[in-house]
Amino acid sequence: MLLALPTILAISFIIFAVLSLAPNDPLSQFAANPAVPAEVRENIRRSLGLDQPWPVRYVLWLKTLVTQGDLGFSFSARIPVTTLIMQRLPTTLWVIGMSYLLSVLIAIPLGVVSAVKQYSIFDHAATTFAFIGFSVPTFFTGLIFILIFGVKLQWFPWIYDSTIRVTDEKSLMLLLKQSVLPVAVLTLFQTATLTRYVRASMLENLPQDYVRTARAKGLSDRVVLFKHVFRNSLIPVVTLIALGIPAIFTGALITEQIFRVPGIGALLVSSFTSSDTPVIMGVTFIFAILVVIFNMIADLLYGFLDPRIKYS
């Protein structure tokens, strides 16, 4: 935990250095415009602080972040980066967060039952589902879902409408209906990934000596399974789940592009296209902070799941 702050500072320095040394010019959009003279471009560059060396700009950025909580100013949107992120965050949390929650709720019981009933028809079906869901890329799954459920059957809209505001039951149903396809694509992929880990972890613990000892004491299979095997099997799964939560913030880059979901993933892609470095820096830095935080939370959960792990 003591290394968390130096780690975050090192990550911020590396991200800022890479973005600053990249060949992309944030003001390239003005270079192709003959109506903007070179003197005006230089004045804009000076006003944004781009004429200073990147180490100086990093110190100024870090100072502003610490003292004011300001992540900078977007070159393209002409608004603060924090405001821009907060505009996109609700959509990302709704679509990506819902899919991640559903995948966890589905994958854990699916993996447990698959491991307990190893080599059964259910296990073969679950394993096949996991391999297909994990192997097929989300852009391909998304296109298939659009062709079948959006174009052919016309059950669900495949272009996300961010202007919908939930005011009554009808608008709520519209929001849920347009969320089905992107949520289904992400849930399929994430469920397949988590199911494989849960099943493998359960199979690793089921033949252990402590399981045979617990059964020899006369404990029921249910108690042995959930109190002993499942609890120990959660240790590696918790790591995967905890480190996957920060990805909810950054969104799903490909899926948001396919379904036109105006989330943070789409914002990050457009920022790379327009060389909007303050936005890229802000999103990646917050993602790095979340990774460090949830990594610490996972470490704390280890001590709860396994009493043998002690932190002094």
C-alpha positions as CSV (number, residue, x, y, z in Angstrom):
1,M,0.0,0.0,0.0
2,L,2.9,2.3,0.7
3,L,4.0,1.9,-2.9
4,A,0.6,3.1,-4.3
5,L,1.4,6.8,-4.4
6,P,4.9,6.4,-6.0
7,T,3.4,4.0,-8.5
8,I,0.7,6.4,-9.5
9,L,3.2,9.2,-9.8
10,A,5.5,7.0,-12.0
11,I,2.5,6.0,-14.2
12,S,1.5,9.6,-14.7
13,F,5.0,10.6,-15.6
14,I,5.4,7.8,-18.1
15,I,1.9,8.5,-19.7
16,F,2.6,12.2,-20.0
17,A,6.1,11.6,-21.4
18,V,4.8,9.2,-24.1
19,L,2.0,11.5,-25.1
20,S,4.3,14.5,-25.2
21,L,7.0,12.8,-27.3
22,A,4.5,11.4,-29.7
23,P,4.7,12.8,-33.2
24,N,1.1,13.9,-33.3
25,D,0.4,17.7,-33.1
26,P,-2.6,18.8,-31.1
27,L,-2.9,21.8,-33.4
28,S,-2.8,19.9,-36.6
29,Q,-6.4,20.7,-37.3
30,F,-5.4,24.3,-37.7
31,A,-2.4,23.5,-40.0
32,A,-4.7,22.4,-42.8
33,N,-6.9,25.5,-42.5
34,P,-5.6,28.4,-44.6
35,A,-7.8,30.8,-42.7
36,V,-5.7,30.3,-39.6
37,P,-2.3,32.2,-40.0
38,A,0.9,30.7,-38.6
39,E,1.1,33.6,-36.1
40,V,-2.4,32.7,-34.7
41,R,-1.4,29.0,-34.4
42,E,1.7,30.0,-32.4
43,N,-0.4,32.2,-30.1
44,I,-2.8,29.3,-29.5
45,R,0.2,27.0,-28.8
46,R,1.6,29.5,-26.4
47,S,-1.7,30.0,-24.6
48,L,-2.1,26.3,-24.1
49,G,1.5,26.0,-22.8
50,L,2.6,23.8,-25.7
51,D,5.7,25.9,-26.3
52,Q,7.2,24.8,-23.1
53,P,9.4,21.7,-22.6
54,W,7.3,18.6,-21.7
55,P,8.9,18.2,-18.2
56,V,7.8,21.7,-17.3
57,R,4.3,21.0,-18.6
58,Y,4.2,17.8,-16.5
59,V,5.1,19.7,-13.3
60,L,2.4,22.3,-14.1
61,W,-0.2,19.6,-14.9
62,L,0.6,17.7,-11.7
63,K,0.5,20.9,-9.6
64,T,-2.9,21.9,-11.0
65,L,-4.2,18.4,-10.5
66,V,-3.1,18.3,-6.8
67,T,-4.2,21.8,-5.9
68,Q,-7.3,22.2,-8.0
69,G,-8.3,18.7,-9.0
70,D,-8.1,19.8,-12.7
71,L,-7.2,17.3,-15.4
72,G,-6.7,20.0,-18.0
73,F,-8.6,21.5,-20.9
74,S,-9.8,19.6,-24.0
75,F,-8.3,20.9,-27.2
76,S,-11.2,19.6,-29.3
77,A,-14.3,20.0,-27.1
78,R,-13.1,23.4,-25.6
79,I,-14.2,22.4,-22.1
80,P,-12.4,21.0,-19.0
81,V,-11.5,17.3,-19.3
82,T,-13.2,16.6,-16.0
83,T,-16.5,18.0,-17.4
84,L,-16.1,16.0,-20.6
85,I,-15.5,12.8,-18.7
86,M,-18.5,13.3,-16.4
87,Q,-20.7,13.8,-19.4
88,R,-19.7,10.4,-20.8
89,L,-19.5,8.5,-17.5
90,P,-23.2,7.7,-16.9
91,T,-23.6,6.0,-20.3
92,T,-20.4,4.0,-19.8
93,L,-21.4,2.9,-16.3
94,W,-24.9,2.0,-17.5
95,V,-23.8,-0.2,-20.5
96,I,-20.4,-1.5,-19.4
97,G,-21.2,-1.7,-15.7
98,M,-24.4,-3.6,-16.3
99,S,-22.7,-6.1,-18.6
100,Y,-19.9,-6.7,-16.1
101,L,-22.4,-7.2,-13.2
102,L,-24.4,-9.7,-15.3
103,S,-21.2,-11.5,-16.3
104,V,-20.1,-12.0,-12.7
105,L,-23.6,-13.1,-11.6
106,I,-23.7,-15.7,-14.4
107,A,-20.1,-16.8,-14.6
108,I,-19.6,-17.7,-10.9
109,P,-22.5,-20.2,-10.6
110,L,-21.8,-21.5,-14.1
111,G,-18.2,-22.2,-13.3
112,V,-19.0,-23.8,-9.9
113,V,-21.6,-26.2,-11.3
114,S,-19.4,-27.0,-14.3
115,A,-16.5,-28.0,-12.0
116,V,-18.7,-30.0,-9.6
117,K,-20.2,-31.9,-12.5
118,Q,-17.0,-32.3,-14.4
119,Y,-17.3,-34.2,-17.8
120,S,-21.1,-34.1,-17.6
121,I,-23.2,-32.8,-20.5
122,F,-23.6,-29.5,-18.6
123,D,-19.8,-29.2,-18.2
124,H,-19.2,-29.9,-21.9
125,A,-21.9,-27.3,-22.8
126,A,-20.5,-24.7,-20.4
127,T,-16.9,-25.3,-21.6
128,T,-17.9,-25.0,-25.2
129,F,-19.8,-21.8,-24.5
130,A,-16.8,-20.4,-22.6
131,F,-14.3,-21.2,-25.4
132,I,-16.6,-19.8,-28.1
133,G,-17.4,-16.7,-26.1
134,F,-13.7,-16.1,-25.2
135,S,-12.3,-16.8,-28.7
136,V,-14.7,-14.8,-30.9
137,P,-13.8,-11.1,-30.8
138,T,-16.4,-8.6,-29.7
139,F,-16.5,-6.8,-33.0
140,F,-17.5,-10.0,-34.8
141,T,-20.1,-10.9,-32.2
142,G,-21.4,-7.4,-32.4
143,L,-21.8,-7.5,-36.1
144,I,-23.6,-10.8,-36.0
145,F,-26.0,-9.6,-33.3
146,I,-26.7,-6.4,-35.4
147,L,-27.4,-8.5,-38.6
148,I,-29.6,-11.0,-36.8
149,F,-31.5,-9.0,-34.1
150,G,-31.2,-5.5,-35.5
151,V,-31.5,-5.8,-39.3
152,K,-33.1,-9.2,-40.0
153,L,-35.5,-9.6,-37.0
154,Q,-35.6,-5.9,-36.1
155,W,-36.1,-6.7,-32.4
156,F,-33.6,-4.2,-31.0
157,P,-32.1,-0.9,-32.2
158,W,-28.4,-1.2,-32.9
159,I,-27.6,2.5,-32.8
160,Y,-27.5,3.9,-29.3
161,D,-29.5,7.0,-28.7
162,S,-27.9,9.1,-25.9
163,T,-30.6,11.7,-26.0
164,I,-33.2,9.4,-24.3
165,R,-34.0,10.6,-20.8
166,V,-35.9,8.3,-18.4
167,T,-39.0,10.2,-17.4
168,D,-41.7,7.4,-17.5
169,E,-42.1,3.7,-18.2
170,K,-42.0,4.1,-21.9
171,S,-38.7,6.0,-22.0
172,L,-37.3,3.4,-19.5
173,M,-38.3,0.6,-21.9
174,L,-36.6,2.4,-24.8
175,L,-33.4,2.7,-22.8
176,L,-33.4,-0.9,-21.9
177,K,-34.2,-2.0,-25.4
178,Q,-31.4,-0.1,-27.0
179,S,-29.0,-1.4,-24.3
180,V,-29.7,-5.1,-25.0
181,L,-27.3,-5.6,-27.9
182,P,-24.1,-3.9,-26.6
183,V,-24.7,-5.4,-23.1
184,A,-25.3,-8.9,-24.6
185,V,-22.1,-8.7,-26.6
186,L,-20.0,-7.6,-23.6
187,T,-21.7,-10.0,-21.2
188,L,-21.0,-13.0,-23.5
189,F,-17.3,-12.2,-23.7
190,Q,-16.8,-11.4,-20.0
191,T,-18.9,-14.4,-18.8
192,A,-16.9,-16.8,-20.9
193,T,-13.6,-15.4,-19.5
194,L,-14.7,-15.5,-15.9
195,T,-16.3,-19.0,-16.3
196,R,-13.0,-20.5,-17.3
197,Y,-11.2,-19.1,-14.3
198,V,-13.9,-20.1,-11.8
199,R,-14.0,-23.7,-13.2
200,A,-10.3,-24.0,-13.2
201,S,-9.9,-22.7,-9.7
202,M,-12.7,-25.0,-8.4
203,L,-11.1,-28.0,-10.1
204,E,-7.8,-27.2,-8.5
205,N,-9.3,-27.1,-5.0
206,L,-11.7,-30.0,-5.2
207,P,-9.1,-32.9,-4.9
208,Q,-7.2,-31.2,-2.1
209,D,-6.6,-33.0,1.3
210,Y,-8.6,-30.5,3.3
211,V,-11.7,-31.3,1.2
212,R,-11.3,-35.0,2.0
213,T,-10.8,-34.2,5.7
214,A,-13.9,-32.1,5.8
215,R,-16.0,-34.9,4.2
216,A,-14.4,-37.4,6.6
217,K,-15.7,-35.3,9.5
218,G,-19.2,-35.8,8.2
219,L,-19.8,-32.4,6.7
220,S,-22.4,-32.3,4.0
221,D,-21.4,-31.7,0.4
222,R,-23.0,-28.3,0.4
223,V,-21.0,-27.2,3.4
224,V,-17.8,-28.6,2.0
225,L,-18.4,-27.0,-1.4
226,F,-19.4,-23.5,-0.3
227,K,-17.6,-23.0,3.0
228,H,-14.3,-24.6,2.0
229,V,-13.8,-25.2,-1.7
230,F,-15.7,-22.2,-3.1
231,R,-14.1,-19.8,-0.6
232,N,-10.5,-20.8,-1.4
233,S,-11.3,-20.9,-5.1
234,L,-12.4,-17.3,-5.0
235,I,-8.8,-16.0,-4.3
236,P,-7.6,-15.9,-8.0
237,V,-11.1,-15.1,-9.2
238,V,-11.2,-12.0,-6.9
239,T,-8.0,-10.7,-8.6
240,L,-9.6,-11.0,-12.0
241,I,-12.8,-9.4,-11.0
242,A,-11.1,-6.6,-9.1
243,L,-8.8,-5.7,-11.9
244,G,-11.6,-5.9,-14.4
245,I,-13.7,-3.2,-12.6
246,P,-11.5,-0.3,-13.7
247,A,-12.2,-1.3,-17.3
248,I,-15.8,-0.3,-16.6
249,F,-14.6,3.3,-16.4
250,T,-12.6,3.3,-19.6
251,G,-15.4,1.5,-21.4
252,A,-15.3,-1.0,-24.3
253,L,-13.5,0.7,-27.1
254,I,-14.6,-1.6,-30.0
255,T,-18.1,-2.3,-28.7
256,E,-18.9,1.4,-28.2
257,Q,-17.7,2.2,-31.7
258,I,-19.9,-0.6,-33.2
259,F,-23.1,0.4,-31.5
260,R,-22.3,4.2,-31.4
261,V,-22.4,4.3,-27.6
262,P,-21.2,7.7,-26.6
263,G,-19.2,6.4,-23.6
264,I,-15.6,7.0,-22.4
265,G,-14.3,4.4,-24.8
266,A,-15.6,6.3,-27.8
267,L,-14.2,9.5,-26.2
268,L,-10.8,7.9,-25.9
269,V,-10.8,6.8,-29.6
270,S,-11.9,10.2,-30.9
271,S,-9.3,11.9,-28.7
272,F,-6.5,9.7,-30.2
273,T,-7.8,10.7,-33.7
274,S,-7.8,14.4,-32.9
275,S,-4.5,14.2,-30.8
276,D,-6.5,15.6,-27.8
277,T,-3.7,14.8,-25.4
278,P,-5.3,16.3,-22.2
279,V,-8.3,14.0,-22.6
280,I,-6.1,10.9,-23.3
281,M,-4.0,11.8,-20.3
282,G,-7.0,12.3,-18.1
283,V,-8.8,9.0,-19.0
284,T,-5.6,6.8,-18.8
285,F,-4.5,8.4,-15.6
286,I,-7.8,7.8,-13.9
287,F,-7.8,4.2,-15.2
288,A,-4.3,3.8,-13.7
289,I,-5.5,5.1,-10.3
290,L,-8.5,2.7,-10.3
291,V,-6.2,-0.3,-11.2
292,V,-3.9,0.5,-8.2
293,I,-6.9,1.1,-5.9
294,F,-8.7,-2.1,-6.8
295,N,-5.5,-4.1,-6.7
296,M,-5.2,-3.0,-3.1
297,I,-8.8,-4.0,-2.4
298,A,-8.1,-7.4,-3.9
299,D,-5.1,-7.8,-1.6
300,L,-7.3,-6.9,1.4
301,L,-9.9,-9.4,0.3
302,Y,-7.3,-12.2,0.2
303,G,-6.9,-11.9,4.0
304,F,-10.7,-12.2,4.4
305,L,-11.0,-15.3,2.1
306,D,-7.8,-17.0,3.5
307,P,-7.1,-16.5,7.2
308,R,-3.6,-17.7,6.6
309,I,-2.8,-14.5,4.8
310,K,-1.8,-11.8,7.3
311,Y,-0.8,-8.2,6.7
312,S,1.5,-6.7,9.3
